[in-house]
Amino acid sequence: MRTNAATHTLALATIVAASTLASLSARAANPAYVGTWASDLAQCKVPQERQEAPLVLSKDGYDQYETHCTFTSVDDADGEWKVKSDCTVEGSAEPYDFTLIVSGDTLTLTDETGSRDLLLCK
């Protein structure tokens, strides 16, 4: 027969294990780049109907003002995501390839024009 302390310890271990698995599952479902990103925190409040809108990244694409992209491939190499996407920019179809790196609350987006750092909107 288990004592109350042993029962509580087993229950706590089960809760911790379930919480850890849920956290790992959420991380796998949502990479670190998922979120709303802006060049400065004031930009976070700009609605998507305005040209100055922040970048909204999902697991499978992104939206920013009149640009909408669907990722065709995302290769993760130790926290550096190489992304190929098909985009619609103001109604015109365009391919777009870029790399994403997240460090804390900063996202570095690198494409053929160079790199830019964005801050995570909260």
C-alpha positions in Angstrom: 0.0 0.0 0.0 1.3 3.4 -1.0 1.6 6.2 1.5 0.0 9.6 0.9 3.5 11.1 0.2 4.3 8.4 -2.4 0.9 8.9 -4.1 1.5 12.7 -4.2 5.0 12.2 -5.6 3.7 9.9 -8.3 0.9 12.3 -9.2 3.4 15.2 -9.3 5.8 13.3 -11.5 2.9 12.4 -13.9 1.8 16.1 -14.1 5.4 17.2 -14.8 5.9 14.6 -17.5 2.6 15.5 -19.2 3.5 19.2 -19.0 7.0 18.6 -20.5 5.5 16.5 -23.4 2.9 19.2 -24.1 5.6 21.9 -24.2 7.8 19.8 -26.5 4.8 19.1 -28.8 3.9 22.9 -28.9 7.5 23.7 -29.8 7.5 21.2 -32.6 4.2 22.5 -33.8 5.3 26.2 -33.5 8.9 26.9 -34.3 10.5 29.9 -32.6 10.0 32.2 -35.6 6.2 32.0 -35.2 4.8 35.3 -34.0 4.4 39.0 -34.9 7.7 40.8 -35.6 8.5 44.5 -36.1 11.4 46.8 -36.6 10.4 48.7 -33.4 7.8 48.0 -30.8 5.6 50.9 -31.8 5.1 49.1 -35.2 3.5 46.2 -33.4 0.3 48.2 -33.0 0.0 49.1 -36.7 -2.9 47.2 -38.4 -2.3 45.0 -41.4 -4.3 47.4 -43.6 -1.4 49.8 -43.4 1.9 49.6 -45.4 3.9 49.9 -42.1 2.3 46.8 -40.7 4.4 44.3 -38.7 5.4 40.9 -40.2 3.1 38.1 -39.0 4.8 34.7 -39.3 3.0 31.4 -38.9 4.5 27.9 -39.2 3.5 27.7 -42.9 3.7 31.3 -44.2 3.5 35.0 -43.5 1.5 38.1 -44.0 2.5 41.7 -44.1 0.2 44.4 -45.5 -0.3 43.3 -49.2 2.3 40.5 -49.1 1.1 37.0 -48.4 3.5 34.0 -48.6 3.0 30.2 -48.3 6.1 28.3 -47.4 6.9 25.5 -49.9 9.8 24.2 -47.8 11.4 25.0 -44.4 14.7 23.4 -43.6 15.8 23.7 -39.9 19.5 23.5 -39.3 20.2 24.1 -35.6 17.8 27.0 -35.3 18.5 28.5 -38.7 15.5 28.1 -41.0 16.1 28.2 -44.7 12.7 29.0 -46.2 11.4 28.8 -49.8 8.1 30.4 -50.4 5.5 31.4 -53.0 4.2 34.9 -52.4 1.6 37.2 -53.7 2.7 40.8 -53.6 0.0 43.3 -54.4 -1.6 40.6 -56.6 1.5 39.4 -58.4 3.0 35.9 -57.8 6.6 35.9 -56.8 9.0 33.2 -55.3 10.9 34.4 -52.2 13.7 32.6 -50.5 15.1 33.7 -47.1 16.7 32.6 -43.9 15.4 33.1 -40.3 17.4 33.0 -37.1 15.8 33.7 -33.7 17.8 34.8 -30.7 15.7 35.6 -27.7 13.2 38.3 -28.8 15.1 39.1 -32.0 14.5 37.6 -35.4 17.1 38.1 -38.1 15.7 37.8 -41.6 18.2 37.4 -44.4 17.5 37.5 -48.1 19.3 38.6 -51.3 19.1 42.2 -50.2 20.8 41.6 -46.8 19.8 41.1 -43.2 17.4 42.9 -40.9 16.6 42.4 -37.3 13.0 42.4 -36.0 11.7 42.5 -32.5 9.0 40.1 -31.1 5.7 41.9 -30.5 4.1 41.0 -27.2 
